[in-house]
Amino acid sequence: MRNAVIAFVATIALAPAAWAQTPAPPPQAPAVTMEFDAVIRQALEKNPTAARAATNIARAETLLQQSRASILPFVTGSVINTTLDSERGFTGGVIQPQNQTTFGASVGMPVLAASRWAAVNQARDQVAVATATVAEVRQQIAVAAAQAYLAVIAARRQVEVGERAMESSRSHLEYAQKRFEGGAGSRLNQLRAASIVSTEEARVESARLGLRAAQEALGVLVVADGPVNAGAEPVFDQTGAFDENAWREARPDLVTQATIRRAAERVVADSWRDWVPDVTASFDPAYVTPSGLFAPSGTWRVSFVTNYSIFDGGQRRLAKQQRSITLQQATLTLTELEIQARSEVRLAQDSVRFRERALEAARRAAEQALEVVKITTTAFEVGATTNLEVIDAQRVARDAETAAAIAEDALRRARLDLLIALGRFK
């Protein structure tokens, strides 16, 4: 028992020196600071997701070229060499030489190819769909980069709040230490103040880790070789009246789905072309050497070939039904997106108004809490109150500042969400 008491006394004696020490933050790689516009621009230029989406346009354009090639004239050539065991003939004339070479060619083009002509326009629609999809992907990348930028600002704000709370608690600990050393204070007050300092230091380290994680996430989005720190707070322009037509045309997701529906409408409208026969014209010249008795050396032939499927087991009818179902699904999806988009606009507008009032109230609360800390600290120094009230006031002030920082971040995100909902952020 005596040894335990001695150890406890020794711990108490050494504690003030430990409390006075400020733990140095671990070394970190420097974070490059980028402004908001530069972050968005670099994310769109370097993010591999945007480049991968752009390859879909190239693929669609290649398919379009293939569709066009199917309706262009075609030219083929051939060389045939025939060797028999002996020449063929009668009465001294040669009908079939023992060795004969035929040089042939064929030039043709579709005269009537309704389905293939329709395929060209349908492939062109797919290029438009791919282009709209890329615009939608680019917006998603820009939104992700903007949200990551705001996350860095919010995390940095939490670090600032934590550091102010930690400095306030340290000042209180220094005062409690001096009073204890001067015989006017108690060991209990000193321990309470030291405990608050340790708690605030732990909070600050956690906030610093959150800030570094946010900077690393932003660096990944802009394809930077390291963490990226956010610069100044962005200003989101909320001016401009709500225009129904402009809003619909500005939302990349609505534009993409509308393009998909138009492409489906064209496919359904072109279904009648499946019942149109295909007609192909060809010109086939040939040169034979050596020529036979009844075969001249030079010949040519013009032909028109018509193909029509008389019975296909109902495949064309079923294909039309499938295309109609696809169009119906595209229409329903567009309607659903429009309903959701209108809801997003209304909610974003309300959110901005509510968040502005909430931030105003949170800032008032933070200012009032700081004033309470000043009054309580002054009263404690003159002996009018206890350090418990000082500690409680500091805790309330820290929580109020944290709430204000959270409200600031919520308002920034609400303004960004409104621009996104209106299609003004790309």
VOPAGU-2260 file (C-alpha; in pm, 1 decimal, decimal comma):
REM VOPAGU-2260
SITE   aa  ch    i         X         Y         Z
SITE  MET   A    0       0,0       0,0       0,0
SITE  ARG   A    1     282,0     234,6      87,5
SITE  ASN   A    2     457,0     168,4    -246,3
SITE  ALA   A    3     134,4     243,6    -434,2
SITE  VAL   A    4      99,6     575,1    -252,6
SITE  ILE   A    5     460,8     665,4    -335,2
SITE  ALA   A    6     408,4     580,4    -700,9
SITE  PHE   A    7      91,2     790,5    -710,3
SITE  VAL   A    8     267,7    1088,2    -551,6
SITE  ALA   A    9     556,6    1054,6    -799,1
SITE  THR   A   10     313,0    1048,8   -1088,9
SITE  ILE   A   11     140,7    1360,4    -961,0
SITE  ALA   A   12     474,7    1534,7    -921,0
SITE  LEU   A   13     584,0    1457,3   -1275,1
SITE  ALA   A   14     246,4    1526,5   -1433,9
SITE  PRO   A   15     280,2    1906,5   -1472,8
SITE  ALA   A   16     588,1    1865,6   -1689,4
SITE  ALA   A   17     405,9    1616,1   -1912,1
SITE  TRP   A   18     103,2    1847,3   -1944,2
SITE  ALA   A   19     322,6    2136,9   -2044,4
SITE  GLN   A   20     468,7    1943,8   -2336,0
SITE  THR   A   21     300,8    1998,3   -2670,0
SITE  PRO   A   22     310,4    1688,1   -2891,8
SITE  ALA   A   23     465,8    1773,1   -3224,1
SITE  PRO   A   24     257,0    1668,0   -3522,6
SITE  PRO   A   25     413,3    1394,8   -3733,8
SITE  PRO   A   26     592,3    1506,4   -4050,6
SITE  GLN   A   27     365,1    1514,7   -4352,9
SITE  ALA   A   28     419,9    1547,0   -4723,9
SITE  PRO   A   29     348,1    1904,4   -4833,4
SITE  ALA   A   30       7,6    1951,9   -4993,1
SITE  VAL   A   31     -12,8    2158,0   -5310,4
SITE  THR   A   32    -275,3    2431,9   -5288,5
SITE  MET   A   33    -513,6    2464,8   -5580,9
SITE  GLU   A   34    -805,6    2699,5   -5634,2
SITE  PHE   A   35   -1155,4    2576,3   -5711,7
SITE  ASP   A   36   -1158,2    2646,9   -6086,3
SITE  ALA   A   37    -815,5    2488,5   -6131,1
SITE  VAL   A   38    -930,7    2176,6   -5945,7
SITE  ILE   A   39   -1234,5    2133,3   -6169,9
SITE  ARG   A   40   -1033,9    2196,9   -6485,6
SITE  GLN   A   41    -755,3    1954,4   -6395,7
SITE  ALA   A   42   -1000,3    1685,7   -6287,8
SITE  LEU   A   43   -1175,5    1704,4   -6625,5
SITE  GLU   A   44    -847,2    1704,5   -6815,8
SITE  LYS   A   45    -660,8    1428,4   -6633,6
SITE  ASN   A   46    -912,9    1202,5   -6466,6
SITE  PRO   A   47    -902,6     864,8   -6648,0
SITE  THR   A   48   -1277,6     819,0   -6609,3
SITE  ALA   A   49   -1339,4    1104,5   -6852,4
SITE  ALA   A   50   -1088,2     963,8   -7099,7
SITE  ARG   A   51   -1244,8     620,0   -7074,5
SITE  ALA   A   52   -1588,4     766,3   -7141,4
SITE  ALA   A   53   -1453,1     952,1   -7444,9
SITE  THR   A   54   -1351,5     621,5   -7600,9
SITE  ASN   A   55   -1720,5     536,8   -7629,6
SITE  ILE   A   56   -1757,2     820,9   -7879,6
SITE  ALA   A   57   -1472,2     682,2   -8088,8
SITE  ARG   A   58   -1630,9     337,6   -8079,2
SITE  ALA   A   59   -1968,9     476,6   -8186,3
SITE  GLU   A   60   -1808,8     671,8   -8470,3
SITE  THR   A   61   -1633,7     354,9   -8587,0
SITE  LEU   A   62   -1966,9     171,9   -8595,4
SITE  LEU   A   63   -2111,7     461,4   -8792,5
SITE  GLN   A   64   -1833,9     431,0   -9051,2
SITE  GLN   A   65   -1899,9      57,7   -9076,9
SITE  SER   A   66   -2268,0     124,5   -9140,9
SITE  ARG   A   67   -2181,4     372,9   -9412,9
SITE  ALA   A   68   -1941,7     127,2   -9572,8
SITE  SER   A   69   -2223,1    -124,7   -9615,3
SITE  ILE   A   70   -2410,9     106,2   -9857,3
SITE  LEU   A   71   -2108,7     220,7  -10060,9
SITE  PRO   A   72   -2003,8      61,8  -10394,3
SITE  PHE   A   73   -1774,8    -237,2  -10368,1
SITE  VAL   A   74   -1504,6    -364,3  -10605,2
SITE  THR   A   75   -1353,4    -711,8  -10603,1
SITE  GLY   A   76   -1099,4    -885,7  -10824,4
SITE  SER   A   77   -1011,5   -1247,7  -10890,1
SITE  VAL   A   78    -755,6   -1456,6  -11080,3
SITE  ILE   A   79    -837,1   -1819,3  -11164,8
SITE  ASN   A   80    -584,0   -2054,8  -11324,5
SITE  THR   A   81    -709,6   -2391,6  -11449,8
SITE  THR   A   82    -486,3   -2678,0  -11569,7
SITE  LEU   A   83    -634,8   -2994,2  -11730,2
SITE  ASP   A   84    -470,8   -3324,7  -11804,3
SITE  SER   A   85    -500,6   -3231,6  -12173,1
SITE  GLU   A   86    -669,2   -2973,2  -12388,4
SITE  ARG   A   87   -1025,3   -3029,3  -12508,8
SITE  GLY   A   88   -1142,1   -2987,2  -12868,9
SITE  PHE   A   89   -1255,4   -3154,2  -13192,0
SITE  THR   A   90   -1181,0   -3133,2  -13566,9
SITE  GLY   A   91    -859,3   -2954,3  -13497,2
SITE  GLY   A   92   -1018,3   -2676,6  -13287,0
SITE  VAL   A   93    -942,1   -2621,9  -12918,6
SITE  ILE   A   94   -1247,3   -2564,8  -12698,5
SITE  GLN   A   95   -1067,7   -2574,9  -12362,9
SITE  PRO   A   96    -690,0   -2515,3  -12350,2
SITE  GLN   A   97    -492,7   -2735,3  -12117,4
SITE  ASN   A   98    -386,1   -2429,7  -11915,2
SITE  GLN   A   99    -612,3   -2125,9  -11896,7
SITE  THR   A  100    -614,2   -1810,6  -11676,4
SITE  THR   A  101    -921,1   -1597,1  -11609,6
SITE  PHE   A  102    -892,0   -1242,4  -11479,4
SITE  GLY   A  103   -1219,5   -1124,1  -11331,0
SITE  ALA   A  104   -1356,3    -821,9  -11150,4
SITE  SER   A  105   -1686,1    -723,0  -10996,9
SITE  VAL   A  106   -1819,0    -374,6  -10931,1
SITE  GLY   A  107   -2147,8    -346,0  -10744,4
SITE  MET   A  108   -2355,8    -127,6  -10520,5
SITE  PRO   A  109   -2685,0    -148,1  -10335,9
SITE  VAL   A  110   -2970,4      -6,2  -10538,4
SITE  LEU   A  111   -3231,8     -60,6  -10270,8
SITE  ALA   A  112   -3114,9    -130,3   -9915,4
SITE  ALA   A  113   -3369,6      22,7   -9681,3
SITE  SER   A  114   -3251,0    -158,7   -9368,8
SITE  ARG   A  115   -2887,5     -68,0   -9424,0
SITE  TRP   A  116   -2974,8     293,0   -9495,8
SITE  ALA   A  117   -3170,3     305,3   -9171,2
SITE  ALA   A  118   -2874,6     152,1   -8985,7
SITE  VAL   A  119   -2660,4     452,8   -9082,5
SITE  ASN   A  120   -2895,4     700,0   -8914,8
SITE  GLN   A  121   -2933,2     469,6   -8616,8
SITE  ALA   A  122   -2554,7     451,9   -8579,7
SITE  ARG   A  123   -2542,7     830,7   -8599,0
SITE  ASP   A  124   -2790,7     842,5   -8311,2
SITE  GLN   A  125   -2560,1     621,3   -8107,5
SITE  VAL   A  126   -2279,9     872,7   -8160,6
SITE  ALA   A  127   -2509,9    1139,0   -8017,2
SITE  VAL   A  128   -2591,2     911,1   -7721,9
SITE  ALA   A  129   -2220,8     849,6   -7655,7
SITE  THR   A  130   -2150,1    1223,1   -7674,5
SITE  ALA   A  131   -2429,7    1299,7   -7427,9
SITE  THR   A  132   -2305,8    1024,3   -7198,0
SITE  VAL   A  133   -1956,7    1173,1   -7196,8
SITE  ALA   A  134   -2103,0    1511,5   -7099,1
SITE  GLU   A  135   -2286,9    1341,9   -6813,3
SITE  VAL   A  136   -1969,8    1163,8   -6697,9
SITE  ARG   A  137   -1774,5    1489,1   -6711,2
SITE  GLN   A  138   -2034,9    1654,5   -6491,4
SITE  GLN   A  139   -2011,3    1367,6   -6243,7
SITE  ILE   A  140   -1633,3    1411,6   -6228,9
SITE  ALA   A  141   -1669,0    1787,0   -6181,4
SITE  VAL   A  142   -1923,7    1733,1   -5904,1
SITE  ALA   A  143   -1698,6    1478,4   -5730,7
SITE  ALA   A  144   -1404,3    1718,4   -5749,2
SITE  ALA   A  145   -1616,4    2006,0   -5615,6
SITE  GLN   A  146   -1744,1    1797,3   -5326,3
SITE  ALA   A  147   -1391,2    1685,1   -5242,8
SITE  TYR   A  148   -1278,5    2049,3   -5250,1
SITE  LEU   A  149   -1556,8    2144,6   -5008,2
SITE  ALA   A  150   -1465,4    1847,3   -4788,2
SITE  VAL   A  151   -1110,7    1984,1   -4754,8
SITE  ILE   A  152   -1244,7    2326,0   -4654,3
SITE  ALA   A  153   -1477,9    2167,8   -4398,1
SITE  ALA   A  154   -1199,3    1951,5   -4253,4
SITE  ARG   A  155    -966,1    2250,5   -4237,7
SITE  ARG   A  156   -1234,4    2445,8   -4054,4
SITE  GLN   A  157   -1268,0    2165,4   -3799,3
SITE  VAL   A  158    -892,6    2174,5   -3741,5
SITE  GLU   A  159    -908,2    2550,6   -3683,1
SITE  VAL   A  160   -1193,5    2510,6   -3433,8
SITE  GLY   A  161   -1007,1    2234,1   -3253,4
SITE  GLU   A  162    -684,8    2433,1   -3235,7
SITE  ARG   A  163    -864,8    2734,8   -3088,1
SITE  ALA   A  164   -1032,5    2513,1   -2829,8
SITE  MET   A  165    -698,0    2352,5   -2749,1
SITE  GLU   A  166    -526,0    2690,4   -2702,6
SITE  SER   A  167    -810,7    2806,8   -2479,1
SITE  SER   A  168    -783,8    2493,7   -2263,8
SITE  ARG   A  169    -405,0    2534,0   -2242,5
SITE  SER   A  170    -441,6    2889,9   -2124,3
SITE  HIS   A  171    -679,4    2772,7   -1856,3
SITE  LEU   A  172    -434,7    2495,3   -1757,5
SITE  GLU   A  173    -148,8    2746,2   -1727,3
SITE  TYR   A  174    -361,2    2965,4   -1503,9
SITE  ALA   A  175    -468,8    2667,8   -1291,8
SITE  GLN   A  176    -103,8    2558,6   -1265,2
SITE  LYS   A  177       9,0    2900,3   -1148,0
SITE  ARG   A  178    -269,2    2917,2    -888,9
SITE  PHE   A  179    -177,6    2573,3    -762,3
SITE  GLU   A  180     192,4    2658,0    -740,6
SITE  GLY   A  181     106,1    2982,4    -566,1
SITE  GLY   A  182    -106,7    2803,9    -310,6
SITE  ALA   A  183    -433,6    2966,5    -420,8
SITE  GLY   A  184    -563,1    2678,9    -632,8
SITE  SER   A  185    -626,9    2310,3    -583,9
SITE  ARG   A  186    -476,0    1999,4    -732,9
SITE  LEU   A  187    -822,7    1894,2    -846,4
SITE  ASN   A  188    -868,1    2206,5   -1058,4
SITE  GLN   A  189    -527,2    2146,9   -1214,7
SITE  LEU   A  190    -616,4    1787,6   -1299,2
SITE  ARG   A  191    -947,4    1888,8   -1453,2
SITE  ALA   A  192    -781,6    2150,8   -1673,5
SITE  ALA   A  193    -510,0    1905,4   -1777,3
SITE  SER   A  194    -768,8    1643,8   -1869,5
SITE  ILE   A  195    -945,2    1892,2   -2097,9
SITE  VAL   A  196    -614,2    1978,3   -2266,6
SITE  SER   A  197    -545,2    1611,4   -2338,8
SITE  THR   A  198    -895,7    1563,7   -2475,2
SITE  GLU   A  199    -866,1    1865,3   -2705,1
SITE  GLU   A  200    -525,0    1749,5   -2828,7
SITE  ALA   A  201    -676,3    1414,5   -2923,0
SITE  ARG   A  202    -960,0    1591,9   -3105,3
SITE  VAL   A  203    -715,9    1807,3   -3298,7
SITE  GLU   A  204    -508,1    1509,7   -3407,3
SITE  SER   A  205    -822,4    1334,1   -3527,0
SITE  ALA   A  206    -927,0    1647,1   -3716,2
SITE  ARG   A  207    -582,6    1674,4   -3875,7
SITE  LEU   A  208    -608,3    1315,4   -3992,2
SITE  GLY   A  209    -948,4    1391,8   -4142,8
SITE  LEU   A  210    -801,4    1691,2   -4322,3
SITE  ARG   A  211    -516,1    1483,9   -4464,7
SITE  ALA   A  212    -761,8    1216,4   -4581,1
SITE  ALA   A  213    -972,0    1483,7   -4755,8
SITE  GLN   A  214    -661,4    1629,1   -4921,7
SITE  GLU   A  215    -555,7    1285,5   -5043,3
SITE  ALA   A  216    -903,4    1222,7   -5186,0
SITE  LEU   A  217    -889,8    1554,2   -5371,2
SITE  GLY   A  218    -543,9    1468,5   -5502,5
SITE  VAL   A  219    -673,3    1139,1   -5641,7
SITE  LEU   A  220    -956,9    1312,5   -5827,1
SITE  VAL   A  221    -726,1    1567,7   -5992,0
SITE  VAL   A  222    -464,6    1296,3   -6062,4
SITE  ALA   A  223    -198,7    1472,5   -5856,4
SITE  ASP   A  224     107,7    1297,3   -5719,0
SITE  GLY   A  225      24,7    1375,4   -5358,9
SITE  PRO   A  226    -232,2    1551,3   -5141,3
SITE  VAL   A  227    -398,3    1869,7   -5265,1
SITE  ASN   A  228    -511,6    2147,8   -5036,4
SITE  ALA   A  229    -809,1    2368,1   -5117,5
SITE  GLY   A  230    -754,7    2737,7   -5169,4
SITE  ALA   A  231   -1017,5    3005,0   -5122,7
SITE  GLU   A  232   -1379,5    2921,8   -5060,8
SITE  PRO   A  233   -1568,4    2907,8   -5392,7
SITE  VAL   A  234   -1852,2    3146,4   -5469,4
SITE  PHE   A  235   -2153,5    2976,2   -5627,4
SITE  ASP   A  236   -2363,2    3208,8   -5839,5
SITE  GLN   A  237   -2729,1    3156,9   -5747,7
SITE  THR   A  238   -2866,8    3436,0   -5964,8
SITE  GLY   A  239   -3089,2    3377,8   -6265,1
SITE  ALA   A  240   -3454,5    3289,0   -6297,0
SITE  PHE   A  241   -3570,5    2930,3   -6329,8
SITE  ASP   A  242   -3643,2    2852,6   -6696,6
SITE  GLU   A  243   -3819,1    2521,9   -6763,2
SITE  ASN   A  244   -3682,5    2474,3   -7117,1
SITE  ALA   A  245   -3332,2    2590,8   -7034,9
SITE  TRP   A  246   -3327,8    2374,0   -6724,7
SITE  ARG   A  247   -3426,5    2060,5   -6914,8
SITE  GLU   A  248   -3164,9    2122,1   -7181,6
SITE  ALA   A  249   -2893,7    2198,8   -6926,4
SITE  ARG   A  250   -2921,2    1879,5   -6719,8
SITE  PRO   A  251   -2678,7    1624,3   -6870,9
SITE  ASP   A  252   -2874,7    1326,9   -6735,8
SITE  LEU   A  253   -3198,3    1450,1   -6896,6
SITE  VAL   A  254   -3018,7    1528,2   -7222,2
SITE  THR   A  255   -2867,5    1180,6   -7230,0
SITE  GLN   A  256   -3198,4    1005,8   -7164,6
SITE  ALA   A  257   -3381,4    1225,2   -7417,8
SITE  THR   A  258   -3117,5    1132,4   -7676,1
SITE  ILE   A  259   -3164,8     764,6   -7594,8
SITE  ARG   A  260   -3539,1     798,7   -7639,6
SITE  ARG   A  261   -3500,6     973,0   -7976,6
SITE  ALA   A  262   -3272,0     694,5   -8090,6
SITE  ALA   A  263   -3531,2     436,6   -7983,0
SITE  GLU   A  264   -3805,1     628,6   -8166,1
SITE  ARG   A  265   -3603,2     618,1   -8487,8
SITE  VAL   A  266   -3547,3     243,5   -8455,8
SITE  VAL   A  267   -3921,6     185,6   -8414,2
SITE  ALA   A  268   -4004,5     418,4   -8702,4
SITE  ASP   A  269   -3760,7     230,7   -8929,5
SITE  SER   A  270   -3915,7    -109,5   -8858,5
SITE  TRP   A  271   -4113,4    -103,9   -9185,3
SITE  ARG   A  272   -3784,6    -117,2   -9375,2
SITE  ASP   A  273   -3741,7    -481,2   -9272,1
SITE  TRP   A  274   -4017,5    -570,2   -9520,8
SITE  VAL   A  275   -3848,2    -393,0   -9813,6
SITE  PRO   A  276   -3648,0    -619,6  -10048,3
SITE  ASP   A  277   -3276,2    -566,0  -10104,5
SITE  VAL   A  278   -3164,7    -497,2  -10462,7
SITE  THR   A  279   -2800,5    -503,1  -10565,9
SITE  ALA   A  280   -2655,7    -415,1  -10907,6
SITE  SER   A  281   -2320,6    -548,1  -11022,7
SITE  PHE   A  282   -2093,6    -527,1  -11327,2
SITE  ASP   A  283   -1860,2    -823,6  -11382,2
SITE  PRO   A  284   -1593,6    -799,8  -11658,2
SITE  ALA   A  285   -1364,0   -1098,3  -11731,2
SITE  TYR   A  286   -1057,9   -1167,7  -11944,2
SITE  VAL   A  287    -959,9   -1526,0  -12043,2
SITE  THR   A  288    -623,7   -1625,1  -12185,5
SITE  PRO   A  289    -575,5   -1824,0  -12392,2
SITE  SER   A  290    -933,9   -1817,6  -12514,2
SITE  GLY   A  291   -1125,5   -2124,6  -12623,4
SITE  LEU   A  292   -1310,2   -2190,2  -12949,4
SITE  PHE   A  293   -1649,7   -2089,5  -12805,1
SITE  ALA   A  294   -1527,4   -1851,3  -12535,6
SITE  PRO   A  295   -1402,0   -1506,6  -12633,3
SITE  SER   A  296   -1110,5   -1359,8  -12444,7
SITE  GLY   A  297   -1302,8   -1061,0  -12311,2
SITE  THR   A  298   -1655,3   -1073,2  -12162,1
SITE  TRP   A  299   -1871,9    -872,4  -11921,5
SITE  ARG   A  300   -2200,6    -911,6  -11740,2
SITE  VAL   A  301   -2448,2    -678,0  -11569,4
SITE  SER   A  302   -2687,9    -825,0  -11312,3
SITE  PHE   A  303   -2949,1    -711,6  -11068,2
SITE  VAL   A  304   -3008,2    -933,8  -10767,4
SITE  THR   A  305   -3321,9    -901,7  -10554,1
SITE  ASN   A  306   -3347,3   -1070,7  -10213,8
SITE  TYR   A  307   -3666,4   -1084,5  -10011,8
SITE  SER   A  308   -3751,8   -1295,1   -9711,4
SITE  ILE   A  309   -4095,3   -1443,3   -9773,2
SITE  PHE   A  310   -4122,0   -1628,2   -9442,1
SITE  ASP   A  311   -3897,3   -1571,5   -9142,6
SITE  GLY   A  312   -4093,9   -1734,4   -8862,9
SITE  GLY   A  313   -4220,8   -1400,3   -8731,0
SITE  GLN   A  314   -3875,7   -1260,3   -8657,6
SITE  ARG   A  315   -3947,9    -918,8   -8808,8
SITE  ARG   A  316   -4274,7    -884,0   -8617,9
SITE  LEU   A  317   -4111,1    -985,9   -8290,8
SITE  ALA   A  318   -3820,6    -748,6   -8355,8
SITE  LYS   A  319   -4064,4    -460,4   -8395,4
SITE  GLN   A  320   -4234,0    -551,4   -8068,1
SITE  GLN   A  321   -3899,0    -560,2   -7892,3
SITE  ARG   A  322   -3810,0    -217,8   -8030,3
SITE  SER   A  323   -4143,9     -80,2   -7912,4
SITE  ILE   A  324   -4079,2    -213,4   -7562,9
SITE  THR   A  325   -3735,8     -51,0   -7562,9
SITE  LEU   A  326   -3891,4     280,0   -7663,6
SITE  GLN   A  327   -4152,1     250,2   -7390,2
SITE  GLN   A  328   -3882,2     182,1   -7131,7
SITE  ALA   A  329   -3678,2     480,3   -7250,3
SITE  THR   A  330   -3984,3     704,3   -7227,6
SITE  LEU   A  331   -4068,5     586,7   -6875,7
SITE  THR   A  332   -3708,8     635,0   -6765,0
SITE  LEU   A  333   -3708,6     990,7   -6900,7
SITE  THR   A  334   -4037,1    1066,6   -6723,6
SITE  GLU   A  335   -3898,9     926,9   -6399,6
SITE  LEU   A  336   -3581,4    1133,2   -6433,2
SITE  GLU   A  337   -3780,3    1450,6   -6497,7
SITE  ILE   A  338   -3993,8    1393,0   -6187,3
SITE  GLN   A  339   -3683,6    1326,0   -5979,1
SITE  ALA   A  340   -3503,3    1626,6   -6124,8
SITE  ARG   A  341   -3790,0    1862,6   -6043,6
SITE  SER   A  342   -3793,4    1728,1   -5689,1
SITE  GLU   A  343   -3417,6    1786,3   -5663,7
SITE  VAL   A  344   -3459,7    2147,4   -5775,9
SITE  ARG   A  345   -3735,2    2217,3   -5522,3
SITE  LEU   A  346   -3546,1    2045,7   -5241,8
SITE  ALA   A  347   -3220,3    2224,3   -5328,0
SITE  GLN   A  348   -3392,5    2562,5   -5328,7
SITE  ASP   A  349   -3553,0    2494,0   -4990,9
SITE  SER   A  350   -3227,2    2354,8   -4856,2
SITE  VAL   A  351   -3039,1    2674,0   -4940,0
SITE  ARG   A  352   -3297,9    2885,7   -4759,4
SITE  PHE   A  353   -3305,8    2658,4   -4454,4
SITE  ARG   A  354   -2927,0    2625,3   -4439,9
SITE  GLU   A  355   -2880,5    3002,3   -4455,8
SITE  ARG   A  356   -3108,1    3052,1   -4154,6
SITE  ALA   A  357   -2944,6    2762,1   -3969,4
SITE  LEU   A  358   -2596,6    2905,8   -4030,8
SITE  GLU   A  359   -2701,7    3245,5   -3906,9
SITE  ALA   A  360   -2835,4    3091,7   -3586,0
SITE  ALA   A  361   -2525,5    2871,2   -3542,8
SITE  ARG   A  362   -2293,6    3169,7   -3578,5
SITE  ARG   A  363   -2494,4    3363,4   -3319,2
SITE  ALA   A  364   -2470,5    3067,5   -3084,8
SITE  ALA   A  365   -2092,8    3045,4   -3135,4
SITE  GLU   A  366   -2047,3    3417,4   -3066,5
SITE  GLN   A  367   -2261,9    3394,7   -2756,2
SITE  ALA   A  368   -2073,5    3087,3   -2633,1
SITE  LEU   A  369   -1738,8    3264,0   -2674,4
SITE  GLU   A  370   -1872,3    3557,9   -2478,5
SITE  VAL   A  371   -1979,9    3318,2   -2204,7
SITE  VAL   A  372   -1624,2    3178,0   -2194,7
SITE  LYS   A  373   -1479,2    3526,2   -2148,3
SITE  ILE   A  374   -1722,9    3615,3   -1872,7
SITE  THR   A  375   -1682,4    3281,3   -1694,2
SITE  THR   A  376   -1302,5    3296,0   -1712,5
SITE  THR   A  377   -1297,8    3648,5   -1573,1
SITE  ALA   A  378   -1530,6    3545,0   -1293,5
SITE  PHE   A  379   -1313,4    3243,9   -1213,8
SITE  GLU   A  380   -1000,4    3458,4   -1193,4
SITE  VAL   A  381   -1162,2    3677,2    -930,3
SITE  GLY   A  382   -1298,6    3376,4    -743,5
SITE  ALA   A  383   -1664,2    3429,8    -834,1
SITE  THR   A  384   -1706,0    3085,1    -991,1
SITE  THR   A  385   -1537,2    2745,1   -1016,1
SITE  ASN   A  386   -1323,1    2597,7   -1289,6
SITE  LEU   A  387   -1601,1    2347,2   -1363,1
SITE  GLU   A  388   -1805,1    2630,4   -1505,3
SITE  VAL   A  389   -1504,6    2746,1   -1709,7
SITE  ILE   A  390   -1452,0    2397,7   -1848,3
SITE  ASP   A  391   -1819,8    2361,0   -1927,1
SITE  ALA   A  392   -1824,2    2700,2   -2100,9
SITE  GLN   A  393   -1520,3    2601,7   -2307,6
SITE  ARG   A  394   -1686,4    2276,1   -2407,8
SITE  VAL   A  395   -2006,5    2452,8   -2507,2
SITE  ALA   A  396   -1808,9    2710,2   -2707,6
SITE  ARG   A  397   -1617,2    2437,7   -2886,6
SITE  ASP   A  398   -1937,8    2252,3   -2969,9
SITE  ALA   A  399   -2101,0    2574,7   -3088,8
SITE  GLU   A  400   -1807,2    2655,8   -3316,8
SITE  THR   A  401   -1810,4    2300,6   -3447,6
SITE  ALA   A  402   -2181,5    2329,2   -3518,9
SITE  ALA   A  403   -2120,7    2658,8   -3700,1
SITE  ALA   A  404   -1848,5    2498,1   -3911,2
SITE  ILE   A  405   -2081,0    2209,6   -3996,2
SITE  ALA   A  406   -2355,8    2458,7   -4088,2
SITE  GLU   A  407   -2113,6    2647,2   -4315,2
SITE  ASP   A  408   -2022,2    2326,4   -4494,7
SITE  ALA   A  409   -2388,4    2229,0   -4526,0
SITE  LEU   A  410   -2472,4    2565,7   -4685,2
SITE  ARG   A  411   -2182,3    2539,6   -4930,4
SITE  ARG   A  412   -2296,8    2192,1   -5032,9
SITE  ALA   A  413   -2659,4    2305,6   -5058,9
SITE  ARG   A  414   -2560,6    2584,7   -5297,5
SITE  LEU   A  415   -2358,1    2339,9   -5502,4
SITE  ASP   A  416   -2650,9    2096,2   -5508,4
SITE  LEU   A  417   -2879,7    2371,4   -5636,9
SITE  LEU   A  418   -2644,5    2448,8   -5925,6
SITE  ILE   A  419   -2623,6    2077,7   -6003,9
SITE  ALA   A  420   -3001,3    2037,5   -5993,4
SITE  LEU   A  421   -3044,2    2333,4   -6228,9
SITE  GLY   A  422   -2779,4    2199,4   -6466,0
SITE  ARG   A  423   -2560,7    2507,1   -6419,7
SITE  PHE   A  424   -2258,9    2323,9   -6280,6
SITE  LYS   A  425   -2063,7    2133,2   -6544,1
